[in-house]
Amino acid sequence: MSDTFVLRQDKDGLATLTLNRPDKLNALTVGVFRQLRQHVLDIQKDDSVHCVVLRGAGKCFSAGHDLADIAEGEKVPSPGWHSETLRLMERLPKPVIAAVHGHCYTGALEVALAADFIIAAESARFGDTHAKWALTPVWGMSQRLPRRVGQATAKRLMFTAEMFGAAEAHRIGLVEQVHPDSEFDEAVHKLARQILFNSPFSHAANKRLLEATDGRDLDGGLQWEILNCEGVGPDMQERIAAFTGKAKKADT
């Protein structure tokens, strides 16, 4: 359908969400966000999904916020609605990977930063151009970018509106891995499979733990970890038995 701005495909516990306006370089509109938000809410309740990949169709992840929509005056459901949508995605109790190729500018970078981490193709290009257009961020750039790359680097990127490639993004810690475009899809799926192999109970508990202790002093964080421990998952015994069974077979 032409009005399907975000596609969802599920396979073996992995939900892939694809920004789907390739003719507009996946520029972000209220319509895109509305569908992204609904997918996030659906995945939140879907126990069959244990990992999420967010990517873009066609030539790039996304060129950013649709400037035509900004100029015309967007009609959002409520103040802070875009930011709230990204916060919902960020707080999913399942790992979320942003798989970025091609353009990833400004609003698109804010979307990618709301994932747990970013994996980049060599073709990926990043930048925050708010200052170029006399805009200020309201989707989370001022909060997530310095947490990812540090305060000084975030200021440099925000003040200069500099565009930079995947190698530089990796150097400053914005992205976790960089892969050749020809190997990118397989690298993303390999990483997702590694995540899916492990316990969804642990993933959800660890995300909550990291969220709750972000920015705390070390002693406060250690105390929180102990006092709010979620214990063991329902499949712990099964996982250990499977491992010890394999170990015994290997010894014989």
C-alpha positions in Angstrom: 0.0 0.0 0.0 1.3 3.5 -0.8 0.3 4.8 2.6 2.2 2.1 4.5 5.0 4.3 5.8 6.5 1.7 8.1 6.6 -2.0 7.2 6.8 -4.8 9.7 8.1 -8.2 9.0 8.5 -10.9 11.6 10.7 -14.0 11.4 11.9 -16.3 14.2 11.5 -13.8 17.0 12.9 -10.9 15.1 10.6 -7.9 14.1 12.0 -5.8 11.3 10.5 -2.3 11.0 11.3 -0.5 7.7 10.8 3.2 7.1 9.0 3.1 3.8 9.1 6.4 1.9 12.0 5.6 -0.4 10.9 8.1 -3.0 11.2 10.8 -0.3 14.4 9.3 1.2 12.2 8.1 4.1 11.8 11.7 5.3 9.9 11.7 8.6 6.4 12.9 8.8 3.5 12.7 11.4 2.2 9.8 9.3 5.5 7.9 9.6 5.6 8.5 13.3 2.0 7.5 13.8 2.7 4.1 12.2 6.0 3.7 14.0 4.3 4.3 17.3 1.6 1.8 16.6 4.1 -0.9 15.7 6.0 -0.2 18.9 2.8 -0.5 20.9 2.0 -3.8 19.2 5.5 -5.2 19.7 5.4 -4.2 23.4 2.5 -6.7 23.8 3.8 -9.4 21.4 5.6 -12.1 23.4 6.8 -13.8 20.2 9.1 -10.8 19.4 12.5 -10.8 21.2 14.5 -8.4 19.1 13.7 -5.5 16.8 15.7 -4.0 13.8 14.8 -0.6 12.6 16.0 0.3 9.1 15.1 2.3 5.9 13.9 1.2 2.5 15.8 2.1 -0.7 18.9 4.3 -0.7 19.1 5.3 3.0 17.9 5.0 6.5 16.3 8.5 6.4 17.2 11.9 5.3 15.5 13.3 8.4 12.5 15.4 9.3 10.4 16.3 6.3 11.2 20.0 5.8 8.1 20.5 3.7 6.0 19.3 6.6 7.8 21.6 9.0 7.2 24.6 6.7 3.5 23.8 6.3 3.0 23.4 10.1 2.6 19.9 11.3 -0.5 18.9 13.2 0.7 16.6 16.0 -1.7 14.9 18.4 -0.1 16.5 21.5 3.0 18.6 22.5 6.0 16.3 22.8 4.3 13.5 20.8 7.3 12.7 18.6 9.6 12.6 21.6 7.1 10.4 23.5 7.0 8.0 20.6 10.8 7.6 20.5 10.7 7.1 24.3 8.2 4.3 23.9 10.6 2.6 21.5 13.6 3.2 23.7 11.8 1.6 26.6 10.7 -1.6 24.8 11.7 -4.6 26.9 13.5 -6.0 23.9 16.8 -5.0 22.2 16.3 -2.5 19.4 19.0 -2.2 16.7 19.1 0.8 14.3 20.6 -0.5 11.0 21.7 2.6 9.2 22.8 2.9 5.6 23.0 6.1 3.5 21.6 9.3 5.0 20.9 9.6 8.7 20.5 13.3 9.5 19.0 15.3 12.3 15.5 13.9 13.0 16.6 10.5 11.6 19.6 10.5 13.9 17.3 11.3 16.8 15.3 8.2 15.8 18.4 6.0 15.5 19.6 7.2 18.9 16.5 6.0 20.5 17.5 2.4 19.6 19.8 0.5 22.0 22.6 0.9 19.5 23.4 1.7 15.9 25.0 -0.6 13.3 26.2 1.2 10.2 27.0 0.4 6.6 30.1 2.0 5.1 27.8 4.2 3.1 26.2 5.7 6.2 26.4 9.5 6.7 25.4 11.3 9.9 24.9 14.8 11.0 22.8 17.1 13.2 21.6 20.1 11.1 19.2 21.8 13.5 21.4 24.9 13.7 21.6 25.1 9.9 17.9 25.6 9.7 17.5 27.8 12.9 15.8 24.9 14.7 16.3 23.4 18.2 15.8 19.7 19.0 12.6 18.4 20.5 12.9 14.7 19.7 15.8 14.0 22.1 19.1 15.0 20.4 20.2 17.2 23.3 19.8 14.3 25.7 20.8 11.2 23.8 23.7 12.5 21.6 25.9 13.6 24.6 25.1 10.4 26.4 26.4 8.5 23.4 29.5 10.5 22.3 30.2 12.8 25.3 29.4 16.5 25.9 32.2 18.1 24.0 31.7 16.0 20.8 28.0 16.5 20.9 28.5 20.3 21.1 30.9 20.2 18.2 28.5 18.2 16.0 25.5 20.4 17.0 27.3 23.7 16.6 29.0 22.9 13.3 26.2 20.9 11.6 29.1 18.8 10.3 28.3 15.8 8.1 30.5 12.7 8.7 30.8 9.2 7.6 30.6 5.8 9.2 34.3 5.5 10.2 34.1 8.8 12.1 30.8 7.7 13.7 32.5 4.6 14.9 35.5 6.5 16.2 33.4 8.8 18.4 31.3 6.0 19.7 28.1 6.9 17.9 27.9 3.5 16.2 28.9 0.1 17.4 30.0 -1.6 14.2 30.6 -0.6 10.5 30.3 -3.1 7.7 30.7 -3.0 3.9 27.4 -2.4 2.2 27.6 -5.7 0.4 27.8 -7.5 3.8 25.5 -5.2 5.8 22.3 -7.2 5.7 24.0 -10.4 6.8 25.9 -8.6 9.6 22.7 -7.1 11.0 21.0 -10.5 10.9 24.0 -12.2 12.5 24.0 -9.7 15.4 20.2 -10.2 15.8 20.6 -14.0 15.9 23.3 -13.6 18.6 20.8 -11.6 20.7 17.9 -14.0 20.0 20.0 -16.9 21.1 20.1 -15.4 24.7 17.3 -15.1 27.2 14.6 -12.5 26.5 14.0 -12.4 30.3 17.6 -11.2 30.8 17.3 -8.7 28.0 14.2 -7.1 29.5 15.6 -7.1 33.0 19.0 -5.7 31.9 17.3 -2.9 29.9 15.3 -1.9 32.9 18.4 -2.0 35.1 20.5 0.1 32.8 17.7 2.6 32.4 17.1 2.9 36.1 20.8 3.4 37.0 21.9 5.6 34.1 23.6 8.7 35.6 23.6 7.4 39.2 26.8 7.3 41.2 28.5 3.9 41.4 27.5 3.1 44.9 23.9 4.0 44.3 23.9 1.9 41.1 25.3 -1.1 42.9 22.7 -0.8 45.6 19.9 -0.5 43.1 21.2 -3.6 41.2 21.1 -5.7 44.4 17.9 -4.4 45.9 15.9 -4.5 42.6 17.3 -7.7 41.2 14.6 -9.5 39.1 16.0 -12.9 39.9 16.2 -15.7 37.3 14.2 -16.4 34.2 11.7 -19.2 33.7 14.0 -20.9 31.2 17.2 -20.9 33.4 17.1 -24.6 34.3 16.4 -25.5 30.7 19.2 -23.5 29.4 21.7 -24.8 31.9 20.6 -28.4 31.3 21.0 -28.0 27.6 24.5 -26.6 28.1 25.6 -29.3 30.6 24.1 -32.0 28.4 26.2 -30.8 25.5 29.3 -30.6 27.7 28.8 -34.2 28.9 28.4 -35.4 25.3 31.6 -33.6 24.3 33.5 -35.4 27.1 32.4 -38.9 26.1 
